[in-house]
């Protein structure tokens, strides 16, 4: 039994088995001329739908599709994330126990957040400062901070 893969825009879009062992030409004749069918009977591992397909020097090569990395965050996205962290810092400053050292640490952290857009290389290179050591925030705030930092 022969196996054929339909290639469209550089991807395997269908894999079909031919119980009649037709040639690739005869198999392809059953479909519109725009369809590109490739005999993958002897290809190991056998391509599956979604794999990338490319012809190199007359030979087809197949492999799992690996999406490109997401684009880096824009300056506006980073400023928005920074603003969310500033709001969380303000909340932390207003709710922390009256330990002056904790308030001072949180205010320093807040200023470091404000300075993010002035970092060298911003927005291509940036670093959000961590919550100061020794500061214990409510779990909801910790989760919110983690969510903001992981979103960019």
C-alpha positions as a printed Julia matrix, in Angstrom:
152×3 Matrix{Float64}:
  0.0    0.0     0.0
  1.35   3.43   -0.94
  1.05   6.51    1.25
  0.81  10.03   -0.11
  1.09  13.42    1.59
 -0.69  16.52    0.3
  1.61  19.54    0.5
  0.17  23.06    0.64
  2.19  26.2     1.34
  5.08  24.18    2.73
  3.03  22.04    5.11
  1.59  18.53    5.09
 -2.17  19.09    5.05
 -3.33  15.52    4.47
 -1.87  12.0     4.54
 -3.69   9.28    2.6
 -3.15   5.58    2.05
 -3.75   4.14   -1.44
 -4.81   0.49   -1.26
 -4.41   0.22   -5.07
 -0.68   1.08   -5.12
 -1.12   3.74   -7.8
  1.83   5.78   -8.98
  2.04   9.29   -7.61
  1.09  10.57  -11.07
 -2.06   8.4   -11.22
 -2.93   9.29   -7.64
 -2.46  13.02   -8.33
 -4.62  12.82  -11.48
 -7.66  12.23   -9.25
 -7.34  15.69   -7.73
 -7.19  19.29   -8.98
 -3.88  20.19  -10.62
 -3.12  22.66   -7.82
 -2.8   19.76   -5.34
  0.78  18.62   -4.75
  0.88  14.97   -3.69
  4.17  13.36   -2.65
  4.81   9.63   -2.28
  5.89   9.2     1.35
  5.61   5.41    1.5
  9.31   4.97    2.26
  9.8    8.14    4.31
 10.8    7.42    7.9
  9.48   8.77   10.12
  6.25   9.07    8.16
  5.11  12.71    7.89
  1.95  13.71    9.71
 -0.51  16.52    9.15
  0.98  19.83   10.29
  4.59  18.97    9.57
  6.69  21.31    7.48
  7.66  20.1     4.0
 10.39  21.46    1.75
 11.96  20.31   -1.47
 15.76  20.48   -1.41
 17.7   19.5    -4.54
 14.73  17.51   -5.81
 14.24  15.57   -2.57
 11.42  16.25   -0.14
 12.29  16.75    3.52
  9.74  16.69    6.34
  9.84  17.64    9.97
  7.68  18.81   12.83
  6.59  22.42   12.51
  8.44  24.63   14.95
  6.73  27.99   15.27
  8.94  31.05   15.23
  9.53  32.67   18.59
  6.97  35.3    19.49
  7.96  38.87   18.73
  9.57  40.72   21.61
  7.24  42.93   23.62
  6.84  46.49   22.43
  7.72  49.51   24.54
  3.99  50.14   25.08
  3.45  46.57   26.29
  6.4   46.85   28.67
  5.17  50.19   30.0
  1.73  48.68   30.55
  3.28  45.78   32.47
  5.41  48.21   34.45
  2.3   50.28   35.27
  0.52  47.17   36.53
  3.51  46.41   38.75
  3.52  50.01   39.98
 -0.13  49.66   40.99
  0.74  46.48   42.86
  3.69  48.24   44.51
  1.42  51.11   45.6
 -1.03  48.62   47.08
  1.8   46.83   48.89
  3.14  50.1    50.3
 -0.32  51.07   51.55
 -1.05  47.7    53.14
  2.33  46.65   54.57
  2.7   46.7    58.31
  4.25  49.89   59.61
  7.75  48.49   59.55
  9.63  51.45   58.09
 12.3   49.21   56.58
  9.61  47.32   54.6
  8.09  50.57   53.36
 11.51  51.89   52.35
 12.3   48.66   50.47
  8.97  48.8    48.66
  9.49  52.45   47.73
 12.94  51.6    46.33
 11.37  48.75   44.34
  8.68  51.14   43.08
 11.32  53.62   41.89
 13.22  50.82   40.15
  9.98  49.93   38.34
  9.52  53.57   37.3
 13.08  53.54   35.9
 12.55  50.49   33.64
 11.99  52.58   30.46
 15.29  54.37   31.13
 17.27  51.12   31.17
 19.98  50.89   28.53
 18.64  49.17   25.42
 14.96  49.48   26.36
 12.67  48.01   24.96
 14.85  45.38   23.26
 16.58  44.73   26.57
 14.83  45.2    29.88
 14.69  43.84   33.42
 11.83  44.13   35.87
 13.19  44.26   39.43
 12.01  41.59   41.84
 10.0   42.28   44.97
 12.5   43.1    47.72
 13.74  40.18   49.79
 12.01  39.78   53.11
  8.76  41.37   51.93
  5.78  39.08   52.37
  2.86  39.97   50.15
 -0.59  38.39   50.11
 -0.8   35.41   47.76
 -3.15  37.27   45.42
 -0.54  40.01   44.96
  2.25  37.48   44.45
  0.18  35.75   41.75
 -0.65  39.07   40.1
  3.03  40.06   40.01
  4.0   36.67   38.55
  1.26  36.97   35.92
  2.42  40.42   34.83
  6.09  39.42   34.67
  5.41  36.24   32.73
  3.16  38.03   30.23
  6.07  40.02   28.76
